[in-house]
Amino acid sequence: MKEFPKINLANPEARLYIIKASKYRLNCCPDGYRLDQVICPNPNFWKEINSEIKKDFTEAALIGEARMKGIKICELKTINHNNTKPLFKI
């Protein structure tokens, strides 16, 4: 497989499936999620999933991973960079 299949997050049913699956998993005791490649999906997807998860799991931690290769954090439009702090400096 050259690359992973991409979920069509423009499809409301696909977004709802991801949200429901995320909430189902949070009911099984994790405290949150590590979100891979947060700079790829549309910014509205992250806003939607964050608000939906926080309705039922106010303390859930959502930690995004982004490989930026020279992109400055202030140039990102998919995350709220004003409240973002890196966990590690590499």
C-alpha positions as CSV (number, residue, x, y, z in Angstrom):
1,M,0.0,0.0,0.0
2,K,1.6,3.3,-1.1
3,E,-0.5,5.4,1.3
4,F,-3.3,5.1,3.7
5,P,-6.9,5.5,2.4
6,K,-8.3,8.9,3.1
7,I,-11.6,9.4,4.8
8,N,-13.8,11.9,3.0
9,L,-14.3,14.3,5.8
10,A,-16.4,16.6,3.6
11,N,-19.1,13.9,3.9
12,P,-21.3,14.5,7.0
13,E,-21.9,10.8,7.5
14,A,-18.1,10.2,7.6
15,R,-17.6,13.0,10.1
16,L,-20.4,11.7,12.3
17,Y,-18.9,8.2,12.2
18,I,-15.5,9.5,13.4
19,I,-17.2,11.5,16.2
20,K,-19.3,8.6,17.3
21,A,-16.3,6.2,17.2
22,S,-14.3,8.8,19.2
23,K,-16.9,9.1,21.9
24,Y,-17.4,5.3,22.0
25,R,-13.6,4.9,22.7
26,L,-13.6,7.7,25.3
27,N,-16.3,5.7,27.2
28,C,-13.8,2.9,27.5
29,C,-11.6,5.0,29.8
30,P,-8.8,6.8,27.8
31,D,-8.3,10.4,28.9
32,G,-8.0,11.7,25.3
33,Y,-6.5,11.2,21.9
34,R,-3.3,11.9,19.9
35,L,-4.5,13.2,16.6
36,D,-2.2,12.4,13.7
37,Q,-1.4,14.9,10.9
38,V,-3.7,17.7,12.2
39,I,-2.6,19.9,9.4
40,C,-4.2,17.7,6.7
41,P,-7.9,17.8,7.3
42,N,-10.1,20.9,6.9
43,P,-9.9,23.1,10.0
44,N,-13.7,22.9,10.4
45,F,-13.4,19.2,11.0
46,W,-11.2,19.7,14.0
47,K,-13.5,22.5,15.4
48,E,-16.5,20.2,15.0
49,I,-14.9,17.1,16.5
50,N,-13.4,19.1,19.4
51,S,-16.8,20.7,20.2
52,E,-18.7,17.4,19.9
53,I,-16.2,15.6,22.2
54,K,-16.1,18.3,24.7
55,K,-19.9,18.3,25.1
56,D,-19.7,14.9,26.8
57,F,-16.0,14.7,27.8
58,T,-15.1,18.1,29.1
59,E,-11.7,16.9,30.5
60,A,-10.6,15.0,27.4
61,A,-7.2,15.8,26.1
62,L,-6.8,16.2,22.3
63,I,-3.2,16.4,21.3
64,G,-2.4,17.0,17.7
65,E,0.7,15.8,15.8
66,A,2.0,17.8,12.9
67,R,5.2,17.4,10.9
68,M,5.8,20.9,9.6
69,K,9.2,20.9,7.8
70,G,9.8,24.6,7.9
71,I,6.2,25.8,8.4
72,K,6.0,28.3,11.1
73,I,3.3,27.6,13.7
74,C,1.8,31.1,13.1
75,E,1.2,30.1,9.5
76,L,-1.1,27.2,10.4
77,K,-4.8,27.7,9.8
78,T,-5.9,24.3,11.1
79,I,-5.2,24.9,14.8
80,N,-5.5,27.7,17.3
81,H,-1.8,28.5,17.5
82,N,-2.4,31.3,20.1
83,N,-3.1,28.6,22.8
84,T,-0.7,26.0,21.4
85,K,2.4,25.0,23.2
86,P,4.8,22.2,22.0
87,L,5.2,19.3,24.4
88,F,8.8,18.8,23.2
89,K,11.4,20.9,21.5
90,I,13.3,18.9,18.9
